[in-house]
Amino acid sequence: MFRRLSFFFLFALAARSGAIDAGTGQLALSLAGGWNASSGRMQLFERDGHGWHAVSPPWRVLYGKNGLAWGRGEHVIPSASSAPVKQEHDRRTPAGIFRIGKIYTYDSALPAGADYPFHTIGAADAWIDDPALPGYNRHVTVDPANPPPWFAKQRMRLDDPPHRWLVEIRHNADPPVPGAGSAIFFHIQRGADFHSSGCTVMPQADIRRLIIWLRESARPRYALLPREEYLARWKTWGLPSPTEAAGLLAD
């Protein structure tokens, strides 16, 4: 009995260490030049019985102004890593492997061809980024006729073109730890070199392509790493190989 329990314990531990879930069929992979890089490239991959295959060309994305930091997701942060860990207001983008959550949009429908869970942002919607408030790093709704005092700073409906689509990156989500970072999304960039506060941002045409590609049944994930971390961990984390990701690694 002890040997049987030990086997299942080791199996469970291995499953936790293998960051990409075996049921994941879609992966958005982004690589940066280093922990302090504020831009990089992203590419879409799909998996079948023969491994990962790129299904898009790489494209340029922007991160937080101060670069990257380890986030809280499905990966295990290496114990020997000296890299920063994501904190609220550090202007760094979470690195690691994360589930892709719901799409929040100002529109009543997603672009033609898209088929993914979404929510149309209304006057009662908020996303809380204040660690002192209940519901931190969550989408919440309020009574718009009697909003709480904090609502004006947390509301989602800003009618701001870069926030037309907010694709949730589920960093610090299960459950949220106050102060570990919040409101992390893919969204439209404000300009060619206008970095985010922690999101991964890109031109409108590219986020539109991402939205149309996403399928809930494929259990999509987002992986973001500095290039050296990717090269050290791709095999144990189940990421596309350097051969499969050659387009991302090309200078």
C-alpha positions as CSV (number, residue, x, y, z in Angstrom):
1,M,0.0,0.0,0.0
2,F,2.8,2.4,0.9
3,R,4.5,1.8,-2.5
4,R,1.2,2.4,-4.3
5,L,0.6,5.7,-2.4
6,S,4.2,6.7,-3.1
7,F,3.7,6.1,-6.8
8,F,0.5,8.3,-6.9
9,F,2.3,11.0,-4.9
10,L,5.2,11.1,-7.3
11,F,2.7,11.1,-10.3
12,A,0.8,14.0,-8.8
13,L,4.1,15.9,-8.1
14,A,5.2,15.3,-11.7
15,A,1.9,16.5,-13.0
16,R,2.3,19.7,-11.0
17,S,5.8,20.2,-12.3
18,G,4.8,19.7,-15.9
19,A,3.3,23.2,-16.3
20,I,1.4,22.7,-19.6
21,D,-1.7,20.7,-19.0
22,A,-1.9,17.6,-21.2
23,G,-5.4,18.7,-22.4
24,T,-4.1,22.0,-23.7
25,G,-4.3,22.2,-27.5
26,Q,-3.6,25.9,-28.0
27,L,-0.6,28.0,-26.7
28,A,0.3,31.6,-27.2
29,L,4.0,31.7,-26.6
30,S,5.9,35.0,-26.1
31,L,9.7,35.3,-25.7
32,A,11.6,38.4,-24.4
33,G,15.2,39.2,-24.6
34,G,15.6,39.2,-20.8
35,W,13.9,40.1,-17.5
36,N,14.2,43.8,-18.1
37,A,13.0,43.7,-21.7
38,S,9.8,45.7,-22.4
39,S,9.1,44.2,-25.8
40,G,9.3,40.7,-27.4
41,R,7.5,38.6,-29.9
42,M,4.5,36.2,-29.7
43,Q,3.4,33.3,-31.8
44,L,0.4,30.9,-31.8
45,F,0.8,27.1,-31.6
46,E,-1.5,24.1,-31.7
47,R,-0.7,20.6,-30.5
48,D,-1.6,17.3,-31.9
49,G,-0.1,13.8,-31.5
50,H,3.1,14.8,-33.1
51,G,3.8,17.9,-31.0
52,W,3.4,21.6,-31.3
53,H,3.0,23.4,-34.6
54,A,3.1,27.1,-35.3
55,V,-0.2,28.4,-36.8
56,S,0.7,32.1,-37.1
57,P,3.8,34.1,-37.9
58,P,5.5,35.8,-34.9
59,W,4.5,39.4,-34.1
60,R,5.9,42.1,-31.9
61,V,4.3,42.7,-28.5
62,L,5.0,45.1,-25.7
63,Y,5.2,44.3,-21.9
64,G,5.4,46.4,-18.8
65,K,7.7,49.4,-18.9
66,N,10.1,47.7,-16.4
67,G,10.1,44.3,-18.1
68,L,9.0,40.9,-16.6
69,A,8.7,39.3,-13.2
70,W,7.7,35.8,-12.2
71,G,3.9,35.6,-12.0
72,R,1.5,33.3,-10.2
73,G,0.1,30.7,-12.7
74,E,0.4,27.0,-13.5
75,H,4.2,26.9,-13.5
76,V,6.5,26.3,-10.5
77,I,8.9,29.3,-9.9
78,P,12.4,27.9,-9.9
79,S,13.7,28.0,-6.3
80,A,17.1,29.2,-7.3
81,S,15.8,32.0,-9.5
82,S,17.0,35.5,-8.6
83,A,14.5,37.1,-11.0
84,P,11.9,39.5,-9.5
85,V,8.5,38.3,-8.5
86,K,5.4,40.2,-9.7
87,Q,4.0,42.8,-7.3
88,E,1.2,45.4,-7.6
89,H,2.3,48.6,-9.4
90,D,5.8,47.3,-10.3
91,R,5.1,47.9,-14.0
92,R,6.3,44.4,-14.8
93,T,4.5,41.8,-16.8
94,P,4.0,38.3,-15.2
95,A,6.1,35.6,-16.7
96,G,5.3,31.9,-16.6
97,I,2.4,29.8,-17.8
98,F,-1.2,31.0,-17.4
99,R,-4.7,30.0,-18.4
100,I,-6.4,32.3,-20.8
101,G,-9.7,33.4,-19.3
102,K,-12.8,35.3,-20.6
103,I,-12.8,38.1,-23.1
104,Y,-14.3,41.4,-21.9
105,T,-15.3,43.8,-24.6
106,Y,-17.3,47.0,-25.3
107,D,-19.0,45.3,-28.2
108,S,-22.1,43.2,-28.2
109,A,-20.4,40.4,-30.1
110,L,-16.9,39.2,-30.9
111,P,-15.3,39.6,-34.3
112,A,-16.7,37.3,-37.1
113,G,-15.2,33.8,-36.8
114,A,-14.6,34.0,-33.0
115,D,-16.2,31.4,-30.7
116,Y,-15.0,32.0,-27.1
117,P,-16.7,33.0,-23.8
118,F,-17.0,36.8,-23.5
119,H,-18.8,39.5,-21.5
120,T,-19.9,42.8,-22.8
121,I,-18.7,45.5,-20.4
122,G,-21.5,47.6,-19.0
123,A,-22.0,50.5,-16.5
124,A,-22.0,48.1,-13.5
125,D,-18.7,46.2,-14.3
126,A,-15.5,46.7,-12.3
127,W,-12.1,44.9,-12.0
128,I,-10.6,45.5,-8.6
129,D,-6.9,46.2,-8.5
130,D,-6.8,47.6,-4.9
131,P,-5.4,44.9,-2.6
132,A,-7.3,46.3,0.3
133,L,-10.7,45.7,-1.3
134,P,-12.7,42.5,-1.2
135,G,-12.8,41.0,-4.7
136,Y,-9.2,41.9,-5.4
137,N,-8.2,40.8,-9.0
138,R,-11.8,39.8,-9.8
139,H,-14.5,41.0,-12.1
140,V,-17.4,42.3,-10.0
141,T,-20.6,44.0,-10.7
142,V,-22.2,46.8,-8.6
143,D,-25.6,48.5,-8.4
144,P,-25.0,51.4,-10.9
145,A,-27.7,53.4,-9.1
146,N,-25.8,53.2,-5.8
147,P,-22.1,52.4,-6.6
148,P,-19.6,52.0,-3.7
149,P,-17.0,54.8,-3.2
150,W,-14.3,52.8,-4.9
151,F,-16.2,52.2,-8.1
152,A,-15.0,55.3,-10.0
153,K,-11.4,54.1,-9.9
154,Q,-12.2,50.4,-10.6
155,R,-14.8,50.6,-13.3
156,M,-14.2,48.8,-16.6
157,R,-16.3,50.8,-19.0
158,L,-14.0,53.6,-20.0
159,D,-14.8,53.7,-23.7
160,D,-11.1,53.8,-24.3
161,P,-10.1,52.3,-27.7
162,P,-7.1,50.2,-26.4
163,H,-9.5,48.5,-24.0
164,R,-12.1,47.5,-26.6
165,W,-11.0,43.9,-26.0
166,L,-9.5,42.7,-22.7
167,V,-8.5,39.0,-22.9
168,E,-7.9,37.8,-19.4
169,I,-4.5,36.3,-18.5
170,R,-5.2,34.4,-15.3
171,H,-2.3,35.5,-13.3
172,N,-2.8,35.5,-9.5
173,A,-6.2,34.1,-10.0
174,D,-6.6,30.8,-8.1
175,P,-7.0,32.3,-5.6
176,P,-5.7,35.9,-5.7
177,V,-3.0,36.9,-3.2
178,P,-3.4,40.6,-2.2
179,G,-0.6,42.6,-3.7
180,A,0.7,40.0,-6.1
181,G,-0.6,41.8,-9.1
182,S,-3.9,42.2,-10.8
183,A,-5.8,43.1,-14.0
184,I,-3.5,41.4,-16.4
185,F,-4.8,41.2,-20.0
186,F,-4.0,41.1,-23.6
187,H,-5.2,44.3,-25.2
188,I,-4.5,46.8,-27.9
189,Q,-1.4,48.9,-27.6
190,R,-1.7,52.7,-27.4
191,G,1.3,53.3,-29.7
192,A,4.3,51.7,-31.4
193,D,6.4,52.0,-28.2
194,F,3.8,52.8,-25.5
195,H,4.4,50.1,-22.9
196,S,1.8,48.8,-20.5
197,S,1.7,48.7,-16.7
198,G,1.9,44.9,-16.8
199,C,-0.3,43.6,-19.7
200,T,0.8,42.1,-23.0
201,V,-0.3,44.6,-25.6
202,M,-0.2,44.5,-29.4
203,P,-1.7,46.1,-32.5
204,Q,-5.5,45.7,-33.1
205,A,-5.0,43.4,-36.1
206,D,-3.0,41.0,-33.9
207,I,-5.3,40.8,-31.0
208,R,-8.2,40.4,-33.4
209,R,-6.4,37.3,-34.8
210,L,-5.8,36.0,-31.3
211,I,-9.5,36.4,-30.4
212,I,-10.7,34.6,-33.6
213,W,-8.2,31.8,-33.0
214,L,-9.1,31.0,-29.4
215,R,-11.3,28.0,-28.6
216,E,-12.5,27.1,-25.1
217,S,-12.4,23.4,-25.9
218,A,-8.7,23.6,-26.6
219,R,-8.0,24.9,-23.0
220,P,-5.7,27.7,-24.2
221,R,-2.6,28.8,-22.3
222,Y,-0.2,31.8,-22.4
223,A,3.5,31.2,-21.8
224,L,5.8,34.2,-21.4
225,L,9.5,33.8,-20.6
226,P,12.8,35.4,-21.2
227,R,14.6,33.6,-23.9
228,E,17.2,32.0,-21.6
229,E,14.5,30.7,-19.2
230,Y,12.6,29.2,-22.2
231,L,15.7,27.4,-23.5
232,A,16.4,26.0,-20.0
233,R,12.8,24.9,-19.3
234,W,11.0,24.2,-22.6
235,K,11.3,20.4,-22.3
236,T,10.3,19.9,-18.7
237,W,7.5,22.5,-19.0
238,G,6.1,20.9,-22.2
239,L,6.6,24.0,-24.4
240,P,7.3,23.9,-28.1
241,S,10.9,22.9,-28.8
242,P,13.4,25.4,-30.1
243,T,12.9,23.8,-33.6
244,E,9.2,24.3,-33.4
245,A,9.7,27.8,-32.1
246,A,12.5,28.7,-34.5
247,G,10.5,31.7,-35.8
248,L,10.4,33.2,-32.3
249,L,14.1,32.6,-31.7
250,A,15.3,34.1,-34.9
251,D,17.0,37.4,-34.5
